[in-house]
Amino acid sequence: MDRRALHAALVEARIPGGYYWIEGVHEPAPTPPDFLFVRRAADGRWETGAFERGTYEVVARHPDEAAACAHLLSLLV
């Protein structure tokens, strides 16, 4: 699963768009106060986590996009 497939799965599951942020695919504006995210890290790996009170908290680091997307999907569905 890539980021576009993840977004499609979340839309199909009717998860509100303000609950998540997917780098380069779904970046709600204005930025919600709290949400779960998937993004590429500076070292090329992938991260999933939560944005709360203005701070990004990484929950897990993944070797590839597919693993990160699967993790975020499991957190939201």
PQR file of N, CA, C, O and H, with PARSE charges and radii, in Angstrom:
ATOM      1  N   MET A   1       0.849  -1.181   0.000 -0.4000 1.5000
ATOM      2  CA  MET A   1       0.000   0.000   0.000 -0.0000 2.0000
ATOM      3  C   MET A   1       0.888   1.236   0.000  0.5500 1.7000
ATOM      4  O   MET A   1       1.848   1.320   0.766 -0.5500 1.4000
ATOM      5  N   ASP A   2       0.565   2.183  -0.855 -0.4000 1.5000
ATOM      6  CA  ASP A   2       1.271   3.462  -0.843 -0.0000 2.0000
ATOM      7  C   ASP A   2       0.355   4.529  -0.249  0.5500 1.7000
ATOM      8  O   ASP A   2      -0.756   4.221   0.182 -0.5500 1.4000
ATOM      9  H   ASP A   2      -0.215   2.114  -1.476  0.4000 1.0000
ATOM     10  N   ARG A   3       0.816   5.784  -0.222 -0.4000 1.5000
ATOM     11  CA  ARG A   3       0.040   6.852   0.410 -0.0000 2.0000
ATOM     12  C   ARG A   3      -1.285   7.113  -0.283  0.5500 1.7000
ATOM     13  O   ARG A   3      -2.279   7.404   0.383 -0.5500 1.4000
ATOM     14  H   ARG A   3       1.719   6.034  -0.572  0.4000 1.0000
ATOM     15  N   ARG A   4      -1.320   7.015  -1.593 -0.4000 1.5000
ATOM     16  CA  ARG A   4      -2.583   7.246  -2.315 -0.0000 2.0000
ATOM     17  C   ARG A   4      -3.600   6.140  -2.017  0.5500 1.7000
ATOM     18  O   ARG A   4      -4.788   6.411  -1.839 -0.5500 1.4000
ATOM     19  H   ARG A   4      -0.513   6.779  -2.133  0.4000 1.0000
ATOM     20  N   ALA A   5      -3.129   4.909  -1.965 -0.4000 1.5000
ATOM     21  CA  ALA A   5      -4.016   3.789  -1.623 -0.0000 2.0000
ATOM     22  C   ALA A   5      -4.496   3.907  -0.176  0.5500 1.7000
ATOM     23  O   ALA A   5      -5.647   3.593   0.128 -0.5500 1.4000
ATOM     24  H   ALA A   5      -2.164   4.688  -2.110  0.4000 1.0000
ATOM     25  N   LEU A   6      -3.620   4.356   0.705 -0.4000 1.5000
ATOM     26  CA  LEU A   6      -4.014   4.583   2.101 -0.0000 2.0000
ATOM     27  C   LEU A   6      -5.123   5.621   2.168  0.5500 1.7000
ATOM     28  O   LEU A   6      -6.130   5.413   2.845 -0.5500 1.4000
ATOM     29  H   LEU A   6      -2.685   4.610   0.458  0.4000 1.0000
ATOM     30  N   HIS A   7      -4.946   6.728   1.475 -0.4000 1.5000
ATOM     31  CA  HIS A   7      -5.966   7.772   1.491 -0.0000 2.0000
ATOM     32  C   HIS A   7      -7.288   7.238   0.952  0.5500 1.7000
ATOM     33  O   HIS A   7      -8.343   7.506   1.527 -0.5500 1.4000
ATOM     34  H   HIS A   7      -4.128   6.897   0.925  0.4000 1.0000
ATOM     35  N   ALA A   8      -7.243   6.493  -0.137 -0.4000 1.5000
ATOM     36  CA  ALA A   8      -8.466   5.918  -0.702 -0.0000 2.0000
ATOM     37  C   ALA A   8      -9.147   4.982   0.304  0.5500 1.7000
ATOM     38  O   ALA A   8     -10.371   4.995   0.431 -0.5500 1.4000
ATOM     39  H   ALA A   8      -6.386   6.275  -0.604  0.4000 1.0000
ATOM     40  N   ALA A   9      -8.367   4.179   1.011 -0.4000 1.5000
ATOM     41  CA  ALA A   9      -8.927   3.261   2.001 -0.0000 2.0000
ATOM     42  C   ALA A   9      -9.570   4.022   3.155  0.5500 1.7000
ATOM     43  O   ALA A   9     -10.621   3.614   3.652 -0.5500 1.4000
ATOM     44  H   ALA A   9      -7.372   4.169   0.909  0.4000 1.0000
ATOM     45  N   LEU A  10      -8.962   5.109   3.585 -0.4000 1.5000
ATOM     46  CA  LEU A  10      -9.528   5.900   4.680 -0.0000 2.0000
ATOM     47  C   LEU A  10     -10.808   6.614   4.249  0.5500 1.7000
ATOM     48  O   LEU A  10     -11.756   6.714   5.027 -0.5500 1.4000
ATOM     49  H   LEU A  10      -8.109   5.440   3.182  0.4000 1.0000
ATOM     50  N   VAL A  11     -10.834   7.105   3.026 -0.4000 1.5000
ATOM     51  CA  VAL A  11     -12.054   7.728   2.495 -0.0000 2.0000
ATOM     52  C   VAL A  11     -13.163   6.682   2.415  0.5500 1.7000
ATOM     53  O   VAL A  11     -14.300   6.937   2.811 -0.5500 1.4000
ATOM     54  H   VAL A  11     -10.063   7.025   2.394  0.4000 1.0000
ATOM     55  N   GLU A  12     -12.822   5.505   1.901 -0.4000 1.5000
ATOM     56  CA  GLU A  12     -13.814   4.426   1.784 -0.0000 2.0000
ATOM     57  C   GLU A  12     -14.346   4.009   3.155  0.5500 1.7000
ATOM     58  O   GLU A  12     -15.524   3.678   3.293 -0.5500 1.4000
ATOM     59  H   GLU A  12     -11.898   5.297   1.579  0.4000 1.0000
ATOM     60  N   ALA A  13     -13.479   4.025   4.165 -0.4000 1.5000
ATOM     61  CA  ALA A  13     -13.889   3.674   5.530 -0.0000 2.0000
ATOM     62  C   ALA A  13     -14.607   4.821   6.237  0.5500 1.7000
ATOM     63  O   ALA A  13     -15.048   4.677   7.378 -0.5500 1.4000
ATOM     64  H   ALA A  13     -12.523   4.294   4.054  0.4000 1.0000
ATOM     65  N   ARG A  14     -14.720   5.964   5.549 -0.4000 1.5000
ATOM     66  CA  ARG A  14     -15.399   7.155   6.066 -0.0000 2.0000
ATOM     67  C   ARG A  14     -14.750   7.727   7.326  0.5500 1.7000
ATOM     68  O   ARG A  14     -15.428   8.206   8.234 -0.5500 1.4000
ATOM     69  H   ARG A  14     -14.361   6.081   4.623  0.4000 1.0000
ATOM     70  N   ILE A  15     -13.423   7.664   7.354 -0.4000 1.5000
ATOM     71  CA  ILE A  15     -12.679   8.284   8.445 -0.0000 2.0000
ATOM     72  C   ILE A  15     -12.591   9.774   8.128  0.5500 1.7000
ATOM     73  O   ILE A  15     -12.116  10.134   7.051 -0.5500 1.4000
ATOM     74  H   ILE A  15     -12.871   7.275   6.615  0.4000 1.0000
ATOM     75  N   PRO A  16     -13.029  10.647   9.023 -0.5600 1.5000
ATOM     76  CA  PRO A  16     -12.989  12.088   8.739  0.2800 2.0000
ATOM     77  C   PRO A  16     -11.578  12.574   8.380  0.5500 1.7000
ATOM     78  O   PRO A  16     -10.596  12.183   9.012 -0.5500 1.4000
ATOM     79  N   GLY A  17     -11.496  13.418   7.375 -0.4000 1.5000
ATOM     80  CA  GLY A  17     -10.220  13.910   6.885 -0.0000 2.0000
ATOM     81  C   GLY A  17      -9.393  14.681   7.886  0.5500 1.7000
ATOM     82  O   GLY A  17      -8.177  14.786   7.725 -0.5500 1.4000
ATOM     83  H   GLY A  17     -12.293  13.736   6.862  0.4000 1.0000
ATOM     84  N   GLY A  18     -10.017  15.222   8.912 -0.4000 1.5000
ATOM     85  CA  GLY A  18      -9.281  15.954   9.924 -0.0000 2.0000
ATOM     86  C   GLY A  18      -8.571  15.069  10.938  0.5500 1.7000
ATOM     87  O   GLY A  18      -7.827  15.566  11.783 -0.5500 1.4000
ATOM     88  H   GLY A  18     -11.004  15.137   9.042  0.4000 1.0000
ATOM     89  N   TYR A  19      -8.796  13.760  10.860 -0.4000 1.5000
ATOM     90  CA  TYR A  19      -8.183  12.831  11.807 -0.0000 2.0000
ATOM     91  C   TYR A  19      -6.769  12.428  11.406  0.5500 1.7000
ATOM     92  O   TYR A  19      -6.035  11.870  12.221 -0.5500 1.4000
ATOM     93  H   TYR A  19      -9.401  13.356  10.174  0.4000 1.0000
ATOM     94  N   TYR A  20      -6.369  12.706  10.148 -0.4000 1.5000
ATOM     95  CA  TYR A  20      -5.077  12.222   9.671 -0.0000 2.0000
ATOM     96  C   TYR A  20      -4.439  13.192   8.685  0.5500 1.7000
ATOM     97  O   TYR A  20      -5.105  14.043   8.096 -0.5500 1.4000
ATOM     98  H   TYR A  20      -6.965  13.160   9.485  0.4000 1.0000
ATOM     99  N   TRP A  21      -3.125  13.037   8.526 -0.4000 1.5000
ATOM    100  CA  TRP A  21      -2.318  13.842   7.612 -0.0000 2.0000
ATOM    101  C   TRP A  21      -1.381  12.874   6.909  0.5500 1.7000
ATOM    102  O   TRP A  21      -0.627  12.149   7.558 -0.5500 1.4000
ATOM    103  H   TRP A  21      -2.584  12.345   9.005  0.4000 1.0000
ATOM    104  N   ILE A  22      -1.427  12.860   5.585 -0.4000 1.5000
ATOM    105  CA  ILE A  22      -0.593  11.972   4.779 -0.0000 2.0000
ATOM    106  C   ILE A  22       0.284  12.857   3.909  0.5500 1.7000
ATOM    107  O   ILE A  22      -0.211  13.558   3.026 -0.5500 1.4000
ATOM    108  H   ILE A  22      -2.039  13.449   5.058  0.4000 1.0000
ATOM    109  N   GLU A  23       1.583  12.824   4.158 -0.4000 1.5000
ATOM    110  CA  GLU A  23       2.510  13.701   3.453 -0.0000 2.0000
ATOM    111  C   GLU A  23       2.334  13.625   1.941  0.5500 1.7000
ATOM    112  O   GLU A  23       2.392  12.552   1.341 -0.5500 1.4000
ATOM    113  H   GLU A  23       1.985  12.254   4.875  0.4000 1.0000
ATOM    114  N   GLY A  24       2.119  14.790   1.345 -0.4000 1.5000
ATOM    115  CA  GLY A  24       2.031  14.892  -0.104 -0.0000 2.0000
ATOM    116  C   GLY A  24       0.732  14.427  -0.720  0.5500 1.7000
ATOM    117  O   GLY A  24       0.541  14.564  -1.928 -0.5500 1.4000
ATOM    118  H   GLY A  24       2.072  15.662   1.832  0.4000 1.0000
ATOM    119  N   VAL A  25      -0.165  13.880   0.080 -0.4000 1.5000
ATOM    120  CA  VAL A  25      -1.423  13.348  -0.458 -0.0000 2.0000
ATOM    121  C   VAL A  25      -2.640  13.995   0.205  0.5500 1.7000
ATOM    122  O   VAL A  25      -3.569  14.426  -0.479 -0.5500 1.4000
ATOM    123  H   VAL A  25      -0.010  13.769   1.061  0.4000 1.0000
ATOM    124  N   HIS A  26      -2.632  14.058   1.520 -0.4000 1.5000
ATOM    125  CA  HIS A  26      -3.767  14.632   2.257 -0.0000 2.0000
ATOM    126  C   HIS A  26      -3.194  15.473   3.399  0.5500 1.7000
ATOM    127  O   HIS A  26      -2.784  14.946   4.433 -0.5500 1.4000
ATOM    128  H   HIS A  26      -1.878  13.708   2.075  0.4000 1.0000
ATOM    129  N   GLU A  27      -3.176  16.775   3.190 -0.4000 1.5000
ATOM    130  CA  GLU A  27      -2.645  17.713   4.180 -0.0000 2.0000
ATOM    131  C   GLU A  27      -3.709  18.772   4.436  0.5500 1.7000
ATOM    132  O   GLU A  27      -3.693  19.830   3.809 -0.5500 1.4000
ATOM    133  H   GLU A  27      -3.509  17.203   2.350  0.4000 1.0000
ATOM    134  N   PRO A  28      -4.645  18.492   5.365 -0.5600 1.5000
ATOM    135  CA  PRO A  28      -5.778  19.394   5.596  0.2800 2.0000
ATOM    136  C   PRO A  28      -5.348  20.820   5.941  0.5500 1.7000
ATOM    137  O   PRO A  28      -4.366  21.044   6.648 -0.5500 1.4000
ATOM    138  N   ALA A  29      -6.114  21.767   5.419 -0.4000 1.5000
ATOM    139  CA  ALA A  29      -5.894  23.179   5.736 -0.0000 2.0000
ATOM    140  C   ALA A  29      -7.252  23.793   6.052  0.5500 1.7000
ATOM    141  O   ALA A  29      -8.191  23.626   5.274 -0.5500 1.4000
ATOM    142  H   ALA A  29      -6.912  21.585   4.844  0.4000 1.0000
ATOM    143  N   PRO A  30      -7.377  24.479   7.144 -0.5600 1.5000
ATOM    144  CA  PRO A  30      -6.345  24.740   8.137  0.2800 2.0000
ATOM    145  C   PRO A  30      -5.952  23.451   8.861  0.5500 1.7000
ATOM    146  O   PRO A  30      -6.713  22.484   8.892 -0.5500 1.4000
ATOM    147  N   THR A  31      -4.769  23.458   9.433 -0.4000 1.5000
ATOM    148  CA  THR A  31      -4.262  22.284  10.139 -0.0000 2.0000
ATOM    149  C   THR A  31      -5.119  22.012  11.373  0.5500 1.7000
ATOM    150  O   THR A  31      -5.321  22.901  12.199 -0.5500 1.4000
ATOM    151  H   THR A  31      -4.151  24.244   9.408  0.4000 1.0000
ATOM    152  N   PRO A  32      -5.629  20.765  11.501 -0.5600 1.5000
ATOM    153  CA  PRO A  32      -6.406  20.418  12.700  0.2800 2.0000
ATOM    154  C   PRO A  32      -5.522  20.481  13.952  0.5500 1.7000
ATOM    155  O   PRO A  32      -4.299  20.383  13.845 -0.5500 1.4000
ATOM    156  N   PRO A  33      -6.118  20.641  15.121 -0.5600 1.5000
ATOM    157  CA  PRO A  33      -5.319  20.728  16.347  0.2800 2.0000
ATOM    158  C   PRO A  33      -4.649  19.401  16.731  0.5500 1.7000
ATOM    159  O   PRO A  33      -3.584  19.402  17.348 -0.5500 1.4000
ATOM    160  N   ASP A  34      -5.262  18.288  16.373 -0.4000 1.5000
ATOM    161  CA  ASP A  34      -4.748  16.957  16.698 -0.0000 2.0000
ATOM    162  C   ASP A  34      -5.018  16.025  15.524  0.5500 1.7000
ATOM    163  O   ASP A  34      -6.110  16.045  14.955 -0.5500 1.4000
ATOM    164  H   ASP A  34      -6.128  18.287  15.872  0.4000 1.0000
ATOM    165  N   PHE A  35      -4.034  15.209  15.157 -0.4000 1.5000
ATOM    166  CA  PHE A  35      -4.244  14.234  14.079 -0.0000 2.0000
ATOM    167  C   PHE A  35      -3.123  13.207  14.094  0.5500 1.7000
ATOM    168  O   PHE A  35      -2.073  13.429  14.697 -0.5500 1.4000
ATOM    169  H   PHE A  35      -3.147  15.193  15.618  0.4000 1.0000
ATOM    170  N   LEU A  36      -3.351  12.086  13.429 -0.4000 1.5000
ATOM    171  CA  LEU A  36      -2.322  11.076  13.214 -0.0000 2.0000
ATOM    172  C   LEU A  36      -1.666  11.361  11.875  0.5500 1.7000
ATOM    173  O   LEU A  36      -2.300  11.926  10.984 -0.5500 1.4000
ATOM    174  H   LEU A  36      -4.204  11.905  12.940  0.4000 1.0000
ATOM    175  N   PHE A  37      -0.403  10.977  11.721 -0.4000 1.5000
ATOM    176  CA  PHE A  37       0.297  11.304  10.478 -0.0000 2.0000
ATOM    177  C   PHE A  37       1.184  10.165   9.992  0.5500 1.7000
ATOM    178  O   PHE A  37       1.562   9.266  10.744 -0.5500 1.4000
ATOM    179  H   PHE A  37       0.112  10.518  12.445  0.4000 1.0000
ATOM    180  N   VAL A  38       1.497  10.244   8.698 -0.4000 1.5000
ATOM    181  CA  VAL A  38       2.543   9.431   8.086 -0.0000 2.0000
ATOM    182  C   VAL A  38       3.388  10.385   7.254  0.5500 1.7000
ATOM    183  O   VAL A  38       2.863  11.209   6.505 -0.5500 1.4000
ATOM    184  H   VAL A  38       1.190  10.974   8.087  0.4000 1.0000
ATOM    185  N   ARG A  39       4.721  10.261   7.398 -0.4000 1.5000
ATOM    186  CA  ARG A  39       5.630  11.159   6.681 -0.0000 2.0000
ATOM    187  C   ARG A  39       6.983  10.479   6.489  0.5500 1.7000
ATOM    188  O   ARG A  39       7.336   9.535   7.196 -0.5500 1.4000
ATOM    189  H   ARG A  39       5.148   9.591   8.006  0.4000 1.0000
ATOM    190  N   ARG A  40       7.726  10.990   5.510 -0.4000 1.5000
ATOM    191  CA  ARG A  40       9.083  10.504   5.275 -0.0000 2.0000
ATOM    192  C   ARG A  40      10.023  11.247   6.230  0.5500 1.7000
ATOM    193  O   ARG A  40       9.944  12.467   6.373 -0.5500 1.4000
ATOM    194  H   ARG A  40       7.439  11.756   4.935  0.4000 1.0000
ATOM    195  N   ALA A  41      10.899  10.501   6.869 -0.4000 1.5000
ATOM    196  CA  ALA A  41      11.883  11.087   7.777 -0.0000 2.0000
ATOM    197  C   ALA A  41      13.083  11.595   6.980  0.5500 1.7000
ATOM    198  O   ALA A  41      13.263  11.243   5.814 -0.5500 1.4000
ATOM    199  H   ALA A  41      10.963   9.510   6.752  0.4000 1.0000
ATOM    200  N   ALA A  42      13.881  12.407   7.611 -0.4000 1.5000
ATOM    201  CA  ALA A  42      15.058  12.978   6.956 -0.0000 2.0000
ATOM    202  C   ALA A  42      16.032  11.908   6.468  0.5500 1.7000
ATOM    203  O   ALA A  42      16.747  12.124   5.490 -0.5500 1.4000
ATOM    204  H   ALA A  42      13.734  12.693   8.558  0.4000 1.0000
ATOM    205  N   ASP A  43      16.066  10.753   7.140 -0.4000 1.5000
ATOM    206  CA  ASP A  43      16.983   9.678   6.758 -0.0000 2.0000
ATOM    207  C   ASP A  43      16.413   8.744   5.690  0.5500 1.7000
ATOM    208  O   ASP A  43      17.042   7.746   5.338 -0.5500 1.4000
ATOM    209  H   ASP A  43      15.485  10.577   7.935  0.4000 1.0000
ATOM    210  N   GLY A  44      15.207   9.071   5.168 -0.4000 1.5000
ATOM    211  CA  GLY A  44      14.599   8.260   4.117 -0.0000 2.0000
ATOM    212  C   GLY A  44      13.648   7.192   4.606  0.5500 1.7000
ATOM    213  O   GLY A  44      12.897   6.616   3.819 -0.5500 1.4000
ATOM    214  H   GLY A  44      14.696   9.881   5.454  0.4000 1.0000
ATOM    215  N   ARG A  45      13.673   6.919   5.906 -0.4000 1.5000
ATOM    216  CA  ARG A  45      12.701   5.967   6.460 -0.0000 2.0000
ATOM    217  C   ARG A  45      11.356   6.669   6.583  0.5500 1.7000
ATOM    218  O   ARG A  45      11.232   7.834   6.205 -0.5500 1.4000
ATOM    219  H   ARG A  45      14.283   7.387   6.546  0.4000 1.0000
ATOM    220  N   TRP A  46      10.359   5.987   7.101 -0.4000 1.5000
ATOM    221  CA  TRP A  46       9.015   6.546   7.235 -0.0000 2.0000
ATOM    222  C   TRP A  46       8.607   6.546   8.697  0.5500 1.7000
ATOM    223  O   TRP A  46       9.009   5.676   9.470 -0.5500 1.4000
ATOM    224  H   TRP A  46      10.460   5.041   7.408  0.4000 1.0000
ATOM    225  N   GLU A  47       7.801   7.538   9.066 -0.4000 1.5000
ATOM    226  CA  GLU A  47       7.344   7.682  10.445 -0.0000 2.0000
ATOM    227  C   GLU A  47       5.823   7.766  10.502  0.5500 1.7000
ATOM    228  O   GLU A  47       5.179   8.323   9.613 -0.5500 1.4000
ATOM    229  H   GLU A  47       7.475   8.245   8.438  0.4000 1.0000
ATOM    230  N   THR A  48       5.273   7.206  11.557 -0.4000 1.5000
ATOM    231  CA  THR A  48       3.865   7.408  11.885 -0.0000 2.0000
ATOM    232  C   THR A  48       3.833   7.959  13.305  0.5500 1.7000
ATOM    233  O   THR A  48       4.712   7.681  14.120 -0.5500 1.4000
ATOM    234  H   THR A  48       5.796   6.753  12.279  0.4000 1.0000
ATOM    235  N   GLY A  49       2.806   8.742  13.577 -0.4000 1.5000
ATOM    236  CA  GLY A  49       2.709   9.309  14.907 -0.0000 2.0000
ATOM    237  C   GLY A  49       1.498  10.194  15.068  0.5500 1.7000
ATOM    238  O   GLY A  49       0.541  10.121  14.298 -0.5500 1.4000
ATOM    239  H   GLY A  49       2.091   8.969  12.915  0.4000 1.0000
ATOM    240  N   ALA A  50       1.559  11.029  16.083 -0.4000 1.5000
ATOM    241  CA  ALA A  50       0.448  11.917  16.418 -0.0000 2.0000
ATOM    242  C   ALA A  50       0.948  13.352  16.554  0.5500 1.7000
ATOM    243  O   ALA A  50       2.044  13.599  17.057 -0.5500 1.4000
ATOM    244  H   ALA A  50       2.336  11.088  16.710  0.4000 1.0000
ATOM    245  N   PHE A  51       0.136  14.274  16.102 -0.4000 1.5000
ATOM    246  CA  PHE A  51       0.378  15.705  16.282 -0.0000 2.0000
ATOM    247  C   PHE A  51      -0.626  16.160  17.324  0.5500 1.7000
ATOM    248  O   PHE A  51      -1.836  16.088  17.107 -0.5500 1.4000
ATOM    249  H   PHE A  51      -0.754  14.073  15.694  0.4000 1.0000
ATOM    250  N   GLU A  52      -0.119  16.630  18.458 -0.4000 1.5000
ATOM    251  CA  GLU A  52      -0.973  17.099  19.540 -0.0000 2.0000
ATOM    252  C   GLU A  52      -0.364  18.340  20.168  0.5500 1.7000
ATOM    253  O   GLU A  52       0.833  18.382  20.456 -0.5500 1.4000
ATOM    254  H   GLU A  52       0.863  16.689  18.635  0.4000 1.0000
ATOM    255  N   ARG A  53      -1.198  19.346  20.378 -0.4000 1.5000
ATOM    256  CA  ARG A  53      -0.771  20.577  21.052 -0.0000 2.0000
ATOM    257  C   ARG A  53       0.468  21.190  20.405  0.5500 1.7000
ATOM    258  O   ARG A  53       1.360  21.686  21.092 -0.5500 1.4000
ATOM    259  H   ARG A  53      -2.170  19.311  20.145  0.4000 1.0000
ATOM    260  N   GLY A  54       0.508  21.148  19.076 -0.4000 1.5000
ATOM    261  CA  GLY A  54       1.594  21.778  18.355 -0.0000 2.0000
ATOM    262  C   GLY A  54       2.889  20.992  18.279  0.5500 1.7000
ATOM    263  O   GLY A  54       3.910  21.523  17.841 -0.5500 1.4000
ATOM    264  H   GLY A  54      -0.217  20.745  18.518  0.4000 1.0000
ATOM    265  N   THR A  55       2.863  19.728  18.702 -0.4000 1.5000
ATOM    266  CA  THR A  55       4.073  18.910  18.734 -0.0000 2.0000
ATOM    267  C   THR A  55       3.854  17.587  18.003  0.5500 1.7000
ATOM    268  O   THR A  55       2.851  16.905  18.214 -0.5500 1.4000
ATOM    269  H   THR A  55       2.034  19.297  19.058  0.4000 1.0000
ATOM    270  N   TYR A  56       4.808  17.237  17.142 -0.4000 1.5000
ATOM    271  CA  TYR A  56       4.792  15.934  16.471 -0.0000 2.0000
ATOM    272  C   TYR A  56       5.444  14.907  17.385  0.5500 1.7000
ATOM    273  O   TYR A  56       6.572  15.105  17.837 -0.5500 1.4000
ATOM    274  H   TYR A  56       5.622  17.791  16.971  0.4000 1.0000
ATOM    275  N   GLU A  57       4.746  13.814  17.659 -0.4000 1.5000
ATOM    276  CA  GLU A  57       5.270  12.708  18.459 -0.0000 2.0000
ATOM    277  C   GLU A  57       5.333  11.477  17.569  0.5500 1.7000
ATOM    278  O   GLU A  57       4.296  10.944  17.172 -0.5500 1.4000
ATOM    279  H   GLU A  57       3.830  13.653  17.292  0.4000 1.0000
ATOM    280  N   VAL A  58       6.527  11.025  17.254 -0.4000 1.5000
ATOM    281  CA  VAL A  58       6.686   9.836  16.422 -0.0000 2.0000
ATOM    282  C   VAL A  58       6.405   8.608  17.272  0.5500 1.7000
ATOM    283  O   VAL A  58       7.002   8.421  18.333 -0.5500 1.4000
ATOM    284  H   VAL A  58       7.369  11.457  17.576  0.4000 1.0000
ATOM    285  N   VAL A  59       5.483   7.765  16.790 -0.4000 1.5000
ATOM    286  CA  VAL A  59       5.116   6.543  17.486 -0.0000 2.0000
ATOM    287  C   VAL A  59       5.957   5.376  16.973  0.5500 1.7000
ATOM    288  O   VAL A  59       6.373   4.515  17.747 -0.5500 1.4000
ATOM    289  H   VAL A  59       4.998   7.917  15.929  0.4000 1.0000
ATOM    290  N   ALA A  60       6.204   5.355  15.659 -0.4000 1.5000
ATOM    291  CA  ALA A  60       6.966   4.251  15.069 -0.0000 2.0000
ATOM    292  C   ALA A  60       7.725   4.731  13.837  0.5500 1.7000
ATOM    293  O   ALA A  60       7.300   5.652  13.139 -0.5500 1.4000
ATOM    294  H   ALA A  60       5.866   6.055  15.030  0.4000 1.0000
ATOM    295  N   ARG A  61       8.867   4.076  13.589 -0.4000 1.5000
ATOM    296  CA  ARG A  61       9.651   4.326  12.379 -0.0000 2.0000
ATOM    297  C   ARG A  61       9.603   3.050  11.551  0.5500 1.7000
ATOM    298  O   ARG A  61       9.672   1.944  12.087 -0.5500 1.4000
ATOM    299  H   ARG A  61       9.212   3.328  14.156  0.4000 1.0000
ATOM    300  N   HIS A  62       9.485   3.217  10.240 -0.4000 1.5000
ATOM    301  CA  HIS A  62       9.293   2.077   9.341 -0.0000 2.0000
ATOM    302  C   HIS A  62      10.337   2.099   8.231  0.5500 1.7000
ATOM    303  O   HIS A  62      10.804   3.168   7.836 -0.5500 1.4000
ATOM    304  H   HIS A  62       9.429   4.116   9.805  0.4000 1.0000
ATOM    305  N   PRO A  63      10.706   0.918   7.724 -0.5600 1.5000
ATOM    306  CA  PRO A  63      11.721   0.858   6.669  0.2800 2.0000
ATOM    307  C   PRO A  63      11.228   1.324   5.307  0.5500 1.7000
ATOM    308  O   PRO A  63      12.022   1.703   4.445 -0.5500 1.4000
ATOM    309  N   ASP A  64       9.892   1.294   5.115 -0.4000 1.5000
ATOM    310  CA  ASP A  64       9.363   1.686   3.806 -0.0000 2.0000
ATOM    311  C   ASP A  64       7.964   2.276   3.933  0.5500 1.7000
ATOM    312  O   ASP A  64       7.322   2.197   4.980 -0.5500 1.4000
ATOM    313  H   ASP A  64       9.247   0.986   5.815  0.4000 1.0000
ATOM    314  N   GLU A  65       7.517   2.869   2.832 -0.4000 1.5000
ATOM    315  CA  GLU A  65       6.213   3.534   2.781 -0.0000 2.0000
ATOM    316  C   GLU A  65       5.074   2.559   3.055  0.5500 1.7000
ATOM    317  O   GLU A  65       4.128   2.894   3.767 -0.5500 1.4000
ATOM    318  H   GLU A  65       8.039   2.933   1.981  0.4000 1.0000
ATOM    319  N   ALA A  66       5.158   1.366   2.499 -0.4000 1.5000
ATOM    320  CA  ALA A  66       4.081   0.381   2.659 -0.0000 2.0000
ATOM    321  C   ALA A  66       3.853   0.034   4.126  0.5500 1.7000
ATOM    322  O   ALA A  66       2.709  -0.030   4.575 -0.5500 1.4000
ATOM    323  H   ALA A  66       5.927   1.094   1.920  0.4000 1.0000
ATOM    324  N   ALA A  67       4.917  -0.187   4.867 -0.4000 1.5000
ATOM    325  CA  ALA A  67       4.788  -0.526   6.289 -0.0000 2.0000
ATOM    326  C   ALA A  67       4.197   0.640   7.080  0.5500 1.7000
ATOM    327  O   ALA A  67       3.361   0.440   7.961 -0.5500 1.4000
ATOM    328  H   ALA A  67       5.847  -0.135   4.503  0.4000 1.0000
ATOM    329  N   ALA A  68       4.630   1.840   6.763 -0.4000 1.5000
ATOM    330  CA  ALA A  68       4.115   3.024   7.459 -0.0000 2.0000
ATOM    331  C   ALA A  68       2.630   3.215   7.171  0.5500 1.7000
ATOM    332  O   ALA A  68       1.852   3.510   8.078 -0.5500 1.4000
ATOM    333  H   ALA A  68       5.308   2.002   6.046  0.4000 1.0000
ATOM    334  N   CYS A  69       2.240   3.048   5.920 -0.4000 1.5000
ATOM    335  CA  CYS A  69       0.833   3.213   5.555 -0.0000 2.0000
ATOM    336  C   CYS A  69      -0.033   2.154   6.222  0.5500 1.7000
ATOM    337  O   CYS A  69      -1.128   2.456   6.697 -0.5500 1.4000
ATOM    338  H   CYS A  69       2.872   2.808   5.184  0.4000 1.0000
ATOM    339  N   ALA A  70       0.444   0.925   6.262 -0.4000 1.5000
ATOM    340  CA  ALA A  70      -0.313  -0.146   6.920 -0.0000 2.0000
ATOM    341  C   ALA A  70      -0.481   0.157   8.406  0.5500 1.7000
ATOM    342  O   ALA A  70      -1.538  -0.108   8.980 -0.5500 1.4000
ATOM    343  H   ALA A  70       1.333   0.679   5.877  0.4000 1.0000
ATOM    344  N   HIS A  71       0.550   0.708   9.024 -0.4000 1.5000
ATOM    345  CA  HIS A  71       0.465   1.040  10.448 -0.0000 2.0000
ATOM    346  C   HIS A  71      -0.558   2.150  10.694  0.5500 1.7000
ATOM    347  O   HIS A  71      -1.377   2.044  11.607 -0.5500 1.4000
ATOM    348  H   HIS A  71       1.409   0.923   8.558  0.4000 1.0000
ATOM    349  N   LEU A  72      -0.517   3.209   9.886 -0.4000 1.5000
ATOM    350  CA  LEU A  72      -1.480   4.287  10.077 -0.0000 2.0000
ATOM    351  C   LEU A  72      -2.910   3.790   9.843  0.5500 1.7000
ATOM    352  O   LEU A  72      -3.829   4.163  10.572 -0.5500 1.4000
ATOM    353  H   LEU A  72       0.148   3.295   9.144  0.4000 1.0000
ATOM    354  N   LEU A  73      -3.087   2.960   8.837 -0.4000 1.5000
ATOM    355  CA  LEU A  73      -4.414   2.396   8.585 -0.0000 2.0000
ATOM    356  C   LEU A  73      -4.907   1.614   9.788  0.5500 1.7000
ATOM    357  O   LEU A  73      -6.071   1.732  10.169 -0.5500 1.4000
ATOM    358  H   LEU A  73      -2.340   2.657   8.244  0.4000 1.0000
ATOM    359  N   SER A  74      -4.035   0.818  10.389 -0.4000 1.5000
ATOM    360  CA  SER A  74      -4.440   0.015  11.565 -0.0000 2.0000
ATOM    361  C   SER A  74      -4.795   0.908  12.757  0.5500 1.7000
ATOM    362  O   SER A  74      -5.630   0.538  13.583 -0.5500 1.4000
ATOM    363  H   SER A  74      -3.089   0.723  10.079  0.4000 1.0000
ATOM    364  N   LEU A  75      -4.169   2.069  12.846 -0.4000 1.5000
ATOM    365  CA  LEU A  75      -4.488   2.991  13.945 -0.0000 2.0000
ATOM    366  C   LEU A  75      -5.837   3.676  13.773  0.5500 1.7000
ATOM    367  O   LEU A  75      -6.486   4.041  14.752 -0.5500 1.4000
ATOM    368  H   LEU A  75      -3.491   2.369  12.175  0.4000 1.0000
ATOM    369  N   LEU A  76      -6.253   3.846  12.523 -0.4000 1.5000
ATOM    370  CA  LEU A  76      -7.467   4.619  12.253 -0.0000 2.0000
ATOM    371  C   LEU A  76      -8.724   3.793  11.985  0.5500 1.7000
ATOM    372  O   LEU A  76      -9.839   4.295  12.130 -0.5500 1.4000
ATOM    373  H   LEU A  76      -5.726   3.549  11.727  0.4000 1.0000
ATOM    374  N   VAL A  77      -8.554   2.554  11.604 -0.4000 1.5000
ATOM    375  CA  VAL A  77      -9.740   1.740  11.245 -0.0000 2.0000
ATOM    376  C   VAL A  77     -10.051   0.744  12.328  0.5500 1.7000
ATOM    377  O   VAL A  77     -11.007  -0.022  12.205 -0.5500 1.4000
ATOM    378  H   VAL A  77      -7.649   2.146  11.486  0.4000 1.0000
TER
END
